[in-house]
C-alpha cells in the first residue's frame, strides 16, 4: 500500500487521533536521533582497538585523543502523548567541553595563557592521535638531561633523546611551541544537521503513514465488531 504525503490529511489525522499520531512521530524522532548519533559519532576517527573489519568511511575525520568530546554526542527525545509536547534535541558537548565545542565548530584562534602552547608533533602521537608523552613539563622534570628546546625553521621545538631509538630515530620532535594557533571549523555539527534535513522529513512522513495505517486498521476492526473505537 502506497501513501502520498498529504498535508491536509496529516493535519486531520493529528487533530482526530492526537495520541496515535504523537506515538508514531515520537518513534520516528527516536530513529532520527539514532541516525544523528551514529553519523556524528562516526566523524571521530575509529580507535585502533575498535571492532574488527570496521572501516570509517566518513570524510574529514576528527582524531579523538581522550574520547571526552566524542562521548558527549547524543540526543533527547521528549516523552509526550501529544503533538505539542514532542521535542527532539540533538547535541554534542557538555559543561566541561563547552569552550572546545565552540572553537571546533566555528574555528578561531587559541592563545596561550602564559607564554606558549605545546602542540604535539607526529613523533609524539600514536596511530589513534593520542600523545605518547602528555606533558612536556613532566618530561622535563623526569628526564631533564634528555629533553631540550631547539629552534627549527623559526619555530621552537621540544626535542627528546630516548634511551633506545624509537621508529628508527635517535631524536624525536615532540612538541612545537607557539603563542597562538588558528583552527579551522571542523566539527561539522550544523552541517550534519542541515544535510540530514531530507532524511528527517522522509522519516517523519513514514511515521505519519504508519499512524494512518494503525488508525485505519483500528477503524476496520471496530466496524467488524472485533475492537473498540479510539
Buried (B, 14 or more C-beta within 10 A) or exposed (E): EEEEEEEEEBEEBBEEBBEBBBBBBBBBBBBBBEBBBEBBBBBBBBBEEEEEEEEEEBEEBBEBBEEEBBBBBBBEBEEBEEBEEBEBEBBBBEEEBEEBBEBBBEEBEBEEEEEBBBBBBEBBBEEBBBBEBBEBEEBBEEBEEBBEBEEEEEEBBBBBBEEEEEEEEEBBBBBBBBEEEEEEBBBBBEEBBEEBEEBBEEBBBBBBBBBBEBBEEBBEEEEEEEEEEE
